[in-house]
Amino acid sequence: MCGIVGIANAAGAAEYTYVGLHAIQHRAIEYAGMVTTDGSDAFTHHGTGVVRQVFNQPILDNLHGRFALGHIRYATVEDKNSHQRNIQPLIATVGDSFVAIAHNGNLTNADSLRQELLNDGALFATSLDTEVILHRFMRASGTPTERLIKALDGVRGSYTLVLLMPDMMIATVDPSGNRPLMLGQKDGGYFIASESAAFQAMGVTRMREIEPREIIAITKDTIKTSFLPDWTAGVRRRCRFEHVYYALPSSIMFGQDVANFRLRLGRALELTSPTLDADYVFGVPDSATFIAYGYGASGRSGIYVPGILRNHYVGRTFIQGRQGLRDTGVSRKFSVVPEFVRGKKIALIDDSIVRLTTMPRLVERLRALDAKEIHVRIGSPQVISPCHYGIDTPTHSELAAAMMSLDAMKTRINCDSLEFLSLKTLRSLSSKPDDYCYACWTGQYPACMEPQENAAPT
């Protein structure tokens, strides 16, 4: 998963980009990069680590101009030998000018498209599927918008894209609308971000989401909208995992308030999987906190208390690059309030179980503090299939529910009971449930972006 921030025609564009990227740091923690332009030249900086480690004020002072494009990303297996080259935004020379590109998502036919370009003499500097789009854009003709449309013809999978040129920024979302991208405005400038939470941090007014197929081209004087051809025949497949786990509760995404969705999700989970007579409801912070609020709202299954605390100086263990780092991260990430645990029956709420990294260690801590009973409730169905659209779960062997029965998972966790939200209940939380992608829970990939290859997530 990645995060994108774009600034068009705003003083202090680099500083705005820094603040915006920092606000959505939860989306990726390993790489950060930025390209700015003063209308003529490009200025770049990138590095390994979180945003505050990669950038400081002297660096930002050298990133000149009123247009900027920033990107954060977490690593994949393919980064072992070329990770520094794989930091976005990617930038290339086009004639006597340049184009930079930032991408969130994953192209499912990247290998075949790359081979076509190699056969035609293209030279690749990275292993990213993003570079496929960049090469195709550079080889196309016409206006920048026309070139982008040609570059994306035949591309399958998931993408939100932002391109930066000396005098223009272009943003687009794939026809399925799988990943989010927002548009904001402040003092005559336009702002683009993967989540609206970035706008709050920057003091920017959220205008709206960029719609599937929409292309927005921004210069210092104009903003123009056009559309990609509808290669998916009008089918939308927005990522439901964004609402369940990835997005900040303060964000508005796919037309829904994320915090409100999680509260409703928690109430639905309690109705279908109650923990009657529990003393307390704990949520695994931070993504499950609002689910736990909702779960405890009725009082039938315990009352919500902040029994588990998170150290916010440790990043999300789900997006750590290696399992060893995930295991170590869990032990440093959480602490438990003993007063809420001893002799108590606890409903322990999490948003999902993917690799089964977090839950066994948390339950072990609660057992060590003499919890009477621990009942685990999960606010989404069992994750049984890899995501091919930008989340780094590339093989079934990494997914606990794909490899273990429910009883085996319960034994591994060492809890008194284990229940998941049903897919039917999850679908019921939307007025248009078919507009969402549930592939990680069902193994049924949307035909409009069916995976053809195992390309590494961007």
C-alpha positions as CSV (number, residue, x, y, z in Angstrom):
1,M,0.0,0.0,0.0
2,C,1.1,3.5,-0.7
3,G,0.2,7.1,-0.1
4,I,0.3,10.0,-2.5
5,V,0.2,13.8,-2.0
6,G,0.2,16.3,-4.9
7,I,0.3,20.1,-4.6
8,A,-0.6,22.3,-7.6
9,N,0.1,26.1,-7.5
10,A,0.6,26.7,-3.8
11,A,3.4,28.6,-2.1
12,G,5.4,26.2,0.1
13,A,4.4,23.2,-1.9
14,A,7.3,21.1,-0.5
15,E,6.3,21.8,3.1
16,Y,2.6,21.1,2.4
17,T,3.6,17.8,0.8
18,Y,5.7,16.9,3.8
19,V,2.8,17.6,6.2
20,G,0.4,15.7,4.0
21,L,2.6,12.6,3.7
22,H,3.2,12.6,7.5
23,A,-0.6,12.7,8.1
24,I,-1.0,9.5,6.0
25,Q,2.1,7.8,7.2
26,H,0.0,4.8,8.4
27,R,-0.3,3.7,4.8
28,A,3.4,3.0,4.3
29,I,6.5,3.3,6.4
30,E,9.6,2.2,4.5
31,Y,10.3,4.7,1.7
32,A,9.5,8.3,1.0
33,G,10.2,10.6,-2.0
34,M,9.3,14.0,-3.4
35,V,9.6,15.9,-6.7
36,T,9.0,19.6,-7.0
37,T,9.2,22.1,-9.9
38,D,9.5,25.8,-10.3
39,G,7.9,25.7,-13.8
40,S,11.2,24.8,-15.4
41,D,13.5,22.5,-13.4
42,A,12.8,19.5,-11.2
43,F,14.1,19.1,-7.7
44,T,14.1,15.7,-6.0
45,H,14.8,14.0,-2.8
46,H,14.0,10.4,-1.6
47,G,15.2,8.0,1.0
48,T,14.5,5.0,3.3
49,G,12.4,5.4,6.4
50,V,9.3,7.4,7.5
51,V,8.7,11.0,6.2
52,R,10.4,12.7,9.2
53,Q,13.5,10.6,8.7
54,V,13.8,11.3,5.0
55,F,13.1,15.0,5.0
56,N,14.2,18.0,7.2
57,Q,13.9,21.7,6.8
58,P,17.2,22.3,4.9
59,I,16.1,19.6,2.4
60,L,12.7,21.1,2.0
61,D,14.2,24.5,1.5
62,N,16.0,23.1,-1.6
63,L,12.8,21.6,-3.0
64,H,11.7,24.7,-4.9
65,G,8.5,25.6,-6.7
66,R,4.7,25.8,-6.3
67,F,4.1,22.3,-7.6
68,A,5.1,19.1,-5.7
69,L,4.5,15.4,-5.8
70,G,5.2,13.1,-2.8
71,H,4.9,9.4,-2.3
72,I,5.3,6.9,0.6
73,R,5.6,3.2,0.0
74,Y,6.3,-0.1,1.8
75,A,8.7,-2.7,0.5
76,T,8.1,-5.9,-1.4
77,V,10.2,-9.0,-2.0
78,E,11.5,-7.5,-5.3
79,D,13.2,-4.7,-3.5
80,K,16.1,-6.7,-2.1
81,N,18.6,-5.8,-4.9
82,S,17.3,-2.5,-6.1
83,H,15.2,-0.9,-3.4
84,Q,16.8,2.6,-3.7
85,R,15.7,2.7,-7.4
86,N,12.2,1.6,-6.5
87,I,11.4,4.8,-4.5
88,Q,8.7,6.9,-6.0
89,P,7.9,9.3,-7.6
90,L,9.7,8.0,-10.6
91,I,11.1,10.7,-12.9
92,A,12.1,10.6,-16.6
93,T,13.2,13.0,-19.3
94,V,10.8,13.8,-22.1
95,G,12.5,15.8,-24.8
96,D,13.8,18.9,-23.0
97,S,11.4,18.5,-20.1
98,F,10.5,15.9,-17.5
99,V,7.6,13.9,-16.1
100,A,7.3,12.4,-12.6
101,I,4.8,9.7,-11.6
102,A,3.4,8.4,-8.3
103,H,1.2,5.3,-8.1
104,N,-0.9,3.5,-5.6
105,G,-2.2,0.1,-6.5
106,N,-1.0,-2.8,-8.6
107,L,-1.1,-3.7,-12.3
108,T,-2.1,-7.4,-12.7
109,N,-0.7,-7.6,-16.3
110,A,2.5,-5.7,-15.6
111,D,4.8,-8.6,-16.7
112,S,3.3,-8.9,-20.2
113,L,3.3,-5.1,-20.7
114,R,6.9,-4.9,-19.5
115,Q,7.9,-7.6,-21.9
116,E,6.3,-5.8,-24.8
117,L,8.3,-2.7,-24.0
118,L,11.5,-4.7,-23.6
119,N,10.9,-6.3,-27.0
120,D,10.6,-2.7,-28.4
121,G,13.9,-1.6,-26.9
122,A,12.8,-0.1,-23.6
123,L,15.3,0.0,-20.7
124,F,14.0,-0.3,-17.2
125,A,15.6,1.2,-14.1
126,T,13.3,-0.4,-11.5
127,S,11.2,-3.5,-10.9
128,L,8.1,-1.4,-10.3
129,D,4.9,-1.8,-12.4
130,T,4.7,2.0,-12.2
131,E,7.6,2.2,-14.7
132,V,5.5,0.4,-17.3
133,I,3.0,3.3,-17.2
134,L,5.8,5.8,-17.4
135,H,7.4,4.2,-20.5
136,R,4.1,4.0,-22.2
137,F,3.4,7.6,-21.4
138,M,6.7,8.7,-22.8
139,R,6.1,6.7,-26.0
140,A,2.6,8.1,-26.6
141,S,1.8,11.3,-28.6
142,G,-0.6,14.2,-28.1
143,T,-1.4,16.4,-25.2
144,P,-0.4,15.1,-21.7
145,T,-4.0,13.9,-21.1
146,E,-4.1,12.2,-24.5
147,R,-0.8,10.5,-23.8
148,L,-2.0,9.3,-20.4
149,I,-5.2,7.8,-22.0
150,K,-3.0,5.9,-24.5
151,A,-0.6,4.8,-21.8
152,L,-3.4,3.2,-19.8
153,D,-5.1,1.5,-22.7
154,G,-4.8,-2.2,-22.0
155,V,-3.6,-1.8,-18.4
156,R,-5.4,-4.0,-15.9
157,G,-5.6,-4.0,-12.2
158,S,-5.7,-1.1,-9.7
159,Y,-4.2,2.3,-9.9
160,T,-4.5,5.9,-8.7
161,L,-1.9,8.0,-10.5
162,V,-0.5,11.5,-10.2
163,L,1.8,12.9,-12.8
164,L,3.9,16.0,-12.5
165,M,5.3,18.1,-15.3
166,P,6.9,21.5,-15.3
167,D,3.6,23.3,-15.8
168,M,1.0,20.7,-15.1
169,M,-0.2,18.1,-12.6
170,I,-2.5,15.3,-13.7
171,A,-4.4,12.8,-11.5
172,T,-6.6,9.9,-12.4
173,V,-8.3,6.8,-10.9
174,D,-8.8,3.5,-12.6
175,P,-12.3,2.6,-13.9
176,S,-13.0,0.2,-11.0
177,G,-12.2,2.9,-8.5
178,N,-10.3,0.4,-6.4
179,R,-8.1,2.8,-4.5
180,P,-9.0,6.3,-3.1
181,L,-7.8,9.7,-4.3
182,M,-9.1,13.0,-3.0
183,L,-9.2,16.6,-4.3
184,G,-8.9,19.7,-2.1
185,Q,-8.4,23.4,-2.4
186,K,-6.8,26.3,-0.5
187,D,-6.0,29.9,-1.5
188,G,-6.2,29.2,-5.2
189,G,-4.1,26.0,-5.1
190,Y,-5.3,22.5,-5.6
191,F,-4.3,19.5,-3.4
192,I,-4.5,15.8,-4.1
193,A,-4.1,13.1,-1.5
194,S,-4.8,9.4,-1.0
195,E,-6.9,10.2,2.1
196,S,-8.8,13.3,3.2
197,A,-7.0,13.2,6.6
198,A,-4.1,14.7,4.8
199,F,-6.2,17.8,4.0
200,Q,-7.0,18.3,7.7
201,A,-3.3,18.3,8.5
202,M,-2.6,20.8,5.7
203,G,-5.5,23.1,6.5
204,V,-7.1,22.3,3.1
205,T,-10.8,22.2,2.3
206,R,-11.8,18.8,1.0
207,M,-13.7,19.3,-2.3
208,R,-14.6,15.7,-3.3
209,E,-13.2,12.4,-4.3
210,I,-11.7,11.9,-7.8
211,E,-14.2,9.6,-9.5
212,P,-13.3,6.3,-11.3
213,R,-12.1,7.1,-14.8
214,E,-11.8,10.8,-14.1
215,I,-8.7,12.7,-15.2
216,I,-8.0,16.0,-13.6
217,A,-5.4,18.3,-15.2
218,I,-4.2,21.3,-13.2
219,T,-2.0,24.2,-14.4
220,K,-1.3,27.4,-12.5
221,D,-4.3,29.0,-14.3
222,T,-6.8,26.2,-15.0
223,I,-8.3,22.9,-13.8
224,K,-9.9,20.7,-16.5
225,T,-11.7,17.3,-16.2
226,S,-11.9,14.6,-18.7
227,F,-12.4,10.8,-18.6
228,L,-10.7,7.6,-19.4
229,P,-12.6,5.2,-21.7
230,D,-14.7,2.8,-19.6
231,W,-12.7,-0.4,-20.0
232,T,-14.6,-2.1,-17.2
233,A,-18.1,-1.5,-18.6
234,G,-19.1,0.6,-15.6
235,V,-18.1,-1.8,-12.9
236,R,-16.8,-0.4,-9.6
237,R,-14.8,-2.5,-7.2
238,R,-13.7,-0.3,-4.4
239,C,-11.4,-1.8,-1.8
240,R,-13.5,-2.7,1.3
241,F,-10.3,-3.3,3.4
242,E,-9.6,0.4,3.2
243,H,-12.7,1.0,5.4
244,V,-12.1,-1.9,7.7
245,Y,-8.4,-1.4,8.3
246,Y,-6.2,0.9,6.3
247,A,-7.8,4.4,6.3
248,L,-7.6,6.8,9.3
249,P,-11.0,7.1,11.1
250,S,-10.9,10.8,10.4
251,S,-11.0,10.2,6.6
252,I,-14.0,10.2,4.3
253,M,-13.6,7.6,1.6
254,F,-15.8,6.2,-1.1
255,G,-18.5,8.5,0.1
256,Q,-18.5,7.1,3.6
257,D,-17.2,8.5,6.9
258,V,-14.6,5.9,8.0
259,A,-15.2,6.3,11.8
260,N,-19.0,6.0,11.4
261,F,-18.5,2.9,9.2
262,R,-16.4,1.2,11.9
263,L,-18.9,2.1,14.6
264,R,-21.7,0.5,12.6
265,L,-19.4,-2.5,11.9
266,G,-18.8,-3.0,15.6
267,R,-22.5,-2.8,16.4
268,A,-23.2,-5.4,13.7
269,L,-20.5,-7.7,15.0
270,E,-22.0,-7.6,18.5
271,L,-25.4,-8.4,17.2
272,T,-24.1,-11.5,15.3
273,S,-21.3,-12.6,17.7
274,P,-22.1,-11.3,21.2
275,T,-19.9,-12.0,24.3
276,L,-22.7,-12.0,26.8
277,D,-21.9,-10.9,30.3
278,A,-18.4,-9.8,29.4
279,D,-16.9,-7.2,31.7
280,Y,-15.0,-5.2,29.2
281,V,-14.5,-4.7,25.5
282,F,-10.9,-4.0,24.4
283,G,-10.1,-2.8,20.9
284,V,-6.7,-3.5,19.3
285,P,-5.5,0.1,18.6
286,D,-5.7,2.0,16.4
287,S,-7.7,0.6,13.5
288,A,-10.1,-1.5,15.7
289,T,-10.8,1.2,18.3
290,F,-13.9,2.4,16.7
291,I,-15.1,-1.1,16.0
292,A,-14.7,-1.8,19.7
293,Y,-16.6,1.3,20.6
294,G,-19.5,0.1,18.4
295,Y,-19.2,-3.4,19.8
296,G,-19.6,-2.1,23.4
297,A,-22.4,0.4,22.6
298,S,-25.3,-1.8,23.8
299,G,-23.6,-2.9,27.0
300,R,-24.7,-6.5,26.5
301,S,-21.2,-7.7,25.7
302,G,-19.3,-5.6,28.1
303,I,-18.4,-1.9,28.1
304,Y,-15.6,-0.4,26.1
305,V,-12.4,0.6,28.0
306,P,-9.0,1.5,26.6
307,G,-7.4,-1.7,28.0
308,I,-4.8,-1.9,25.3
309,L,-2.5,1.0,24.6
310,R,-0.4,1.6,21.6
311,N,3.1,3.0,21.3
312,H,2.8,5.3,18.3
313,Y,6.5,5.3,17.7
314,V,6.2,1.8,16.3
315,G,4.7,1.5,12.9
316,R,2.0,-0.8,11.8
317,T,3.2,-4.4,12.1
318,F,1.1,-5.5,9.1
319,I,3.2,-3.4,6.8
320,Q,6.6,-4.3,8.1
321,G,8.6,-5.9,5.3
322,R,9.6,-9.1,7.0
323,Q,7.9,-11.4,9.5
324,G,10.7,-11.1,12.0
325,L,10.2,-7.4,12.1
326,R,6.4,-7.9,12.6
327,D,6.9,-10.2,15.5
328,T,9.3,-7.8,17.2
329,G,7.1,-4.9,16.5
330,V,4.1,-6.4,18.2
331,S,6.0,-6.8,21.5
332,R,7.1,-3.2,21.4
333,K,3.9,-1.8,20.0
334,F,1.3,-2.6,22.7
335,S,0.9,-2.4,26.5
336,V,-2.0,-3.6,28.6
337,V,-3.7,-1.9,31.6
338,P,-3.6,-4.6,34.4
339,E,-6.5,-3.1,36.4
340,F,-8.9,-3.9,33.5
341,V,-7.7,-7.5,33.1
342,R,-7.4,-9.4,36.4
343,G,-10.3,-11.7,36.9
344,K,-12.3,-10.2,34.0
345,K,-14.1,-11.7,31.1
346,I,-12.9,-9.7,28.1
347,A,-14.2,-9.3,24.5
348,L,-11.1,-8.6,22.4
349,I,-11.9,-6.9,19.1
350,D,-9.7,-6.6,16.1
351,D,-10.4,-5.5,12.5
352,S,-8.9,-8.5,10.8
353,I,-6.5,-11.4,11.1
354,V,-4.1,-11.7,8.2
355,R,-0.8,-13.4,9.2
356,L,-1.8,-14.1,12.8
357,T,1.1,-12.0,14.1
358,T,-0.6,-9.7,16.7
359,M,-3.4,-11.7,18.3
360,P,-1.5,-14.6,20.0
361,R,0.9,-12.2,21.6
362,L,-1.8,-10.0,22.9
363,V,-3.7,-12.9,24.4
364,E,-0.6,-14.2,26.0
365,R,-0.2,-10.9,27.8
366,L,-3.8,-10.9,28.9
367,R,-3.4,-14.5,30.2
368,A,-0.2,-13.4,32.1
369,L,-2.3,-10.7,33.8
370,D,-4.9,-13.3,35.0
371,A,-7.7,-12.6,32.6
372,K,-10.7,-14.8,33.5
373,E,-11.8,-15.4,29.9
374,I,-10.8,-13.9,26.5
375,H,-13.2,-14.0,23.6
376,V,-11.8,-12.7,20.3
377,R,-14.1,-11.1,17.8
378,I,-13.0,-10.0,14.4
379,G,-14.7,-7.2,12.4
380,S,-14.3,-8.7,9.0
381,P,-14.4,-12.2,7.4
382,Q,-11.5,-14.6,7.3
383,V,-8.8,-13.4,4.9
384,I,-8.3,-16.5,2.7
385,S,-6.8,-15.1,-0.6
386,P,-4.0,-12.8,-1.6
387,C,-4.6,-9.3,-2.7
388,H,-3.4,-8.5,-6.2
389,Y,-4.3,-4.8,-6.0
390,G,-1.7,-3.3,-3.8
391,I,-1.7,-5.0,-0.4
392,D,1.4,-7.1,0.2
393,T,-0.2,-10.6,0.8
394,P,1.2,-12.3,-2.3
395,T,0.8,-16.0,-1.3
396,H,-1.7,-18.2,0.4
397,S,1.0,-19.5,2.7
398,E,1.2,-16.1,4.5
399,L,-2.6,-16.0,5.3
400,A,-3.5,-17.7,8.6
401,A,-7.1,-18.4,7.5
402,A,-6.0,-20.0,4.3
403,M,-3.8,-22.4,6.0
404,M,-5.6,-23.2,9.3
405,S,-9.1,-24.2,10.4
406,L,-11.1,-21.9,12.7
407,D,-10.4,-24.4,15.6
408,A,-6.7,-24.4,14.8
409,M,-6.6,-20.6,14.8
410,K,-8.5,-20.5,18.1
411,T,-5.9,-22.9,19.6
412,R,-3.0,-20.9,18.2
413,I,-4.4,-17.7,19.7
414,N,-5.3,-19.5,23.0
415,C,-8.6,-17.7,23.4
416,D,-11.9,-19.0,24.8
417,S,-13.8,-18.3,21.6
418,L,-13.1,-16.9,18.2
419,E,-15.7,-15.5,15.8
420,F,-15.5,-13.4,12.6
421,L,-17.9,-11.0,11.0
422,S,-19.7,-12.7,8.1
423,L,-19.4,-11.6,4.5
424,K,-23.2,-11.2,4.4
425,T,-23.1,-8.8,7.4
426,L,-20.2,-6.9,5.9
427,R,-22.1,-6.4,2.6
428,S,-25.2,-5.3,4.5
429,L,-23.3,-2.2,5.7
430,S,-23.4,-0.6,2.3
431,S,-26.3,0.5,0.2
432,K,-24.4,-0.6,-2.9
433,P,-22.5,-3.7,-1.8
434,D,-21.6,-4.8,-5.3
435,D,-19.5,-1.6,-5.7
436,Y,-16.8,-3.1,-3.5
437,C,-14.0,-5.7,-3.8
438,Y,-14.2,-8.6,-1.4
439,A,-11.6,-10.8,-3.1
440,C,-9.3,-11.2,0.0
441,W,-12.2,-12.7,1.9
442,T,-13.8,-14.7,-1.0
443,G,-11.1,-15.7,-3.4
444,Q,-13.3,-14.4,-6.2
445,Y,-11.4,-11.7,-8.1
446,P,-13.4,-9.0,-10.0
447,A,-13.5,-9.9,-13.6
448,C,-12.9,-6.3,-14.5
449,M,-9.4,-6.5,-13.0
450,E,-8.8,-10.2,-12.7
451,P,-5.2,-11.0,-11.9
452,Q,-3.3,-12.4,-14.8
453,E,0.1,-12.4,-13.1
454,N,1.7,-12.2,-9.7
455,A,3.2,-8.8,-10.1
456,A,4.6,-7.3,-6.9
457,P,2.4,-4.6,-5.3
458,T,3.6,-1.0,-5.9
